[in-house]
Amino acid sequence: MRPRVAFIGTGGTISGVGNGPLDLQDYASTGQMLHAAEILERFPETREVADVLPVRFDNVPSTKMAFPQWRELLLICDRLAAEEPDLAGIVVGHGTASLEETAYFLSLTLKHPLPVVVVGSQRPNSALSTDAGLNLVNALRVAASPEARGLGALVVLNDEVHAAREVTKTSTSRLQTFRAADFGCLAHADGDRLAWYRRPLRRVAPDTEFDPRGLQALPRVDIAYTYAGSDGAAVQAFRAAGAQGIVSAGFAPGFVTPEESEALGGAVAAGIVVVQSSRAGSGRVFPTTRLREAGFLPADNLTPQKARILLALALTVTRDPREIERIFGEY
């Protein structure tokens, strides 16, 4: 008997239909995106690995995905877990632009043990040699796997299984774009079996302290990107816009320009939580004397976009910098 897996389609390249099989880049101009049931019909091989329950969701480019859509996904996952007792897992089809952020949000907020796998593709499902079909088949296999339970939300593309916390998109168009620079993947989705190699140790769903289901919005957290000559104007603009937290994407291993440091220090003095990350994409930001004296909290090895999500969720449960530093150490 095949395992039962739900598939929520949210749009993105995996749902895209271009102008013929050689349209690998301009397919979004057609405006055509298939819903979950239509994607499954296009790839009947999915029926060989799971009994798939398609779940309709508004098809949107992943550039439009934000808290309202995340919250809706969360509530749908809750409903499926409660109403479908024989469900083995859930797959979310997603555009790759912000896929890692949706996956990390879910990994921090889900409250049920069902595996949730976020999947996308680099080529539309209409393209010659599209990766959409096999990525979806592998995501269904992973979602149905007992080994996937307790790992938080997972990301599957290009025959690799990644932890949501660690994976990021590293190339605009290559199939091997999703990589975990510091630690690598958790498993390979090979033809004969899922080959698992490690488990993440940081806290993940359902063992988390965050529950944004009753919120209409997350606390505003912005990212200030450091570059040679950055003068802190972005920080001032974020303060004026009502930011409650600012993530500084600094020079590796976590430095900013003097002017930006002054602006961020002013933000801390005004009660805004500042988390120092690195724009390098790999490696920890250390809890140095300089950071402590400035009142900045280290982001560990989280990318700026992941640090932003964790900080926003942390601000829903505490405003104490010491507690927020604990959260960044545990998650």
N, C-alpha and C positions, 0 to 999 in steps of 0.2 A: 504494500500500500504506500502510495507516495505521500510525503509530508504535505501539510496544508500551510501555505505561506500567503500573506496578503501583499499586494503590490500597489503602492500609492504613487501615481504619476503626477509630478508637479511641473512638467515642462522641461525645457533645456534641450541641449543637442540630442540627447538620447530619444527625444520625442520628435525631433525636427525632420522635415521633409524638404529637400532642396530641389533645385532645377536639374534633375537628372543625376546619374550615378557618379559623374565627375565633379559635381558641385561639393567641394570639401570646405569652402570658406565663406561663401556668400549665401548660404542656405537660409539664414535668418530673414533675408529680404522677402522670402515667400510668405512669411507669417503663418506657415502651416506647422502645427504641433499636434501630434496624436495624443489622445488620452490613454489611460492605462490599459483598458481592454483592447484598444486598437493596436497598441504596441505589442501586446501578447499575441494578437492575431498575426502580426507581421513576423513574429518569431515563434512558430509553433513548437520549436525544440524545447521551449520552456516547460511544455507539458510532460516532457520526459523526466524532469527532475523534481517537479512539484505539482500539486493541485493548487493552482494559483487563484486567489480571490482578488479581482481588480477593484480598486477603490478610486473613485473619481475625485479629483482635486482641480482647482483652477490652474490651467496651464499658464505659467508666467516665465519669462526669462529669469535666470538666477540673479541677474543684476537687480531685480525688484524684490528679491527675498529679504525679509527683515522680520522684526519681532511679531507682527500680526500673523504672518504665514507660519512662523515657527510655533507660535502658540496654537494655531489651528492644527498643525501637524501633531503636536503633543497631545491635544485632545482627541484626535482621531486614533492615535496609537493607544491611548487610554481606553477608548470605546472598543476597539478591536480586541484588546487584551481581556476586557470584561465580558464581551458578548460572544466571542468565538473561542470556547474552551479547548477546542482541538487545534488551535493555531500553533504552529511551531516557531514562527518568526514573522518579521515584517521587513519588506524592502521598500525604500523610498527612491524613486527615480528623480534625478535632479540635474540641473545645469552645472557645469564644472566651475564656473566663475566663482561662485560662493559656496560650493558644495562642502568644503571643509568647515566653514563656519556653521552651517546648519547641522552638520554631523556633530560638531563639538557642543553646540547648544543642547542637542538631544542627549548627548552623552552625559551632560551635567544635570538634566532635569527629568528624564524618564523615571517612572516609579514602578515599573513592572520588570520581571526578569526575562521577558521575551527578547531574543536578539533583534536588533534593528540595524539594518545594513543600508547605507546610502550609496547609490550607484549612479554613474553617469557615463558619458562616452565623449570621445574627442571628435568623432565623425558622425554625422547624422545617420539615422537608420536607413535612409535612401541611398547612401553613398556606396560606391564600390569598395569592398574590403572594410565595411564599417565594423567598429568594435562594439557597437551597441548590443547585438544579440548575445555574444559570448559573455560580455560583462554582466548582462542581466541574468543569464543562466548561472553564472558563477555566484552572483549575489544571492540568488534563490537557494543555491546549494549551501552557502555560508549561513544564511538566515535559518535554515532547517537543521543546522549542525548543533548537536549538544555542546560541542567544544566552544561554540560562540557565546554561550550564556555566561553572564557575569563579566563580560569584557567591555561593557558600555557600548555606545554606538560604534559601528565599524564602517569602513570605506572599502569598496571593492572596485578595482579597475585593473586592466592589463594583467590579469591572473594573479594579482597580489591582494592580500587582506591586510588592512592597516587600522591601527587604533586612531580614533577621531582626534585625539589630543595631539598626535605626533605628525600627522600627514599634512602636506601642503602641495598646492599646484606649483610646479617649478618650470613649466614650459608652456608656451602659448598653444602649440599644436601637436607636439609629439605624443605618441600613445603612452609612453612611460612617464608622463608628466607628474603623476602623484607619487611623491617620495617622502620618506621619513628620514631626514638627513642625519639625525643623531643616532637612531637606533634601528632603522630598517623595518621591514614588514613583520607581521605576526605569523603569517602563513602564506603558502602558495596554493592557488586553486589549479591543481594539475588535472590532467585528463583522467587519471586513475583514482585520485582521491584528493581531499583537502589535507595538505601536509602542514601541520601546526608546529611551531618552533618556540614560541614564547608567549607570555601573558604580560600585560601592563600592570604595574604595581600602584600607580596613582589612583585615587578614589574615582570611581565612575558609577553611573546609574546601575541599579537603583539606590545605591548607598551614598546619597548626597543630601545636602541640607537645603537645596534650592527648589522652590516651588512657585513659579511665576504664573500659574494658571489663572489666578484671580486678578492679575494686573492688566491694565490697558496698554502700558508701555513700560519698558525698562528705564532705569535711571540713565540720563544722557552721559555717554562716555565717548570721547573723541580721541583720535590718534594724531599726534604731532610728529611729522617726519623730519628728522634732522638731515641737513645737507650743509656743505661748505658755505658759510655765510648766512645761515638761517638766523633770523633776528628776533624770533619770539612772537612775530605778528600773528601767526596761526594760534598760538596759545592764548593771546589776548582775545582773538575772535571767538575761540571756544568758550572762554570765560563769559564773554558778552552774550553768547548764545545759551548760557545756562548749564554748561557742563558740570556734572557732579564728580566726574573722574576724567583724567587725561592719561592716556598711554603715550609715553615718549618712545618713538622708534629711533633710537640713538645710533651713533657710530658704534661699531663693535669695539670692546665688549660692553658698551653701555655708557657712552659719553655723549654730551651735547655741547653746542657752542656756548661761550660765556653769556651771550645775549639771551639765548634760549634758556640757559640755566637760571638766569635772573627772572625771566618770565614765569618759568615753572615754579621757582621758589615763591613768587608772588601768589601763584595759584594755591600752593600749599598753605600759605598764610591766610588765604581767604576761605580755607576749609575744603578745598578740592583735593581729592586723593590723586596723587601722581604715581604711576607705576612705570618704572624704567625697563624697557625692553631693548632689543637690538634689531637693527635692520638687516643683519647678516643672514638671518634665516636658519642659523644653527648655533648651538652653544649657549651656556648659561650666562645670565647677568648676575654677578656676585654681590652679596650684601656687604659692600665695602664701607669704610669709615666715611668716605665722601658722600655716598648715598644716604647714610644715616644722618649725617649732619645737615644735608639738604632736605631731609624729610621725604625722600623718594623711596618707594618700595620696589624691590627687585622682582622681575617677572619670571625668574628662573629661565628656562629655555623656551618659553612660549613665544610664538611669533606675535607681532603686534596685534594682528586681527584676532588671534585666540585670546591674548591677554585682555583685549577690550571686552570680549564676551564674559570671561571669568570675572573681571572687575565689575561689570554691570550687574551680574548675578550676585556677587558678593555684597554690593551696595543695597540689595534688597533685604539682606539679613543683618547687616552691621555697618556702622560708620567708623568703627574703631580701627585705626591703622594697624594695631598689633594683631587684631583678629583677621584683617584682610591679608596681612603678611602670612599668617598661619594658613589661610585658605590657599594662597599661592604655593605654599610649601607642600600641602596635602594633595592638591589637584594638578 
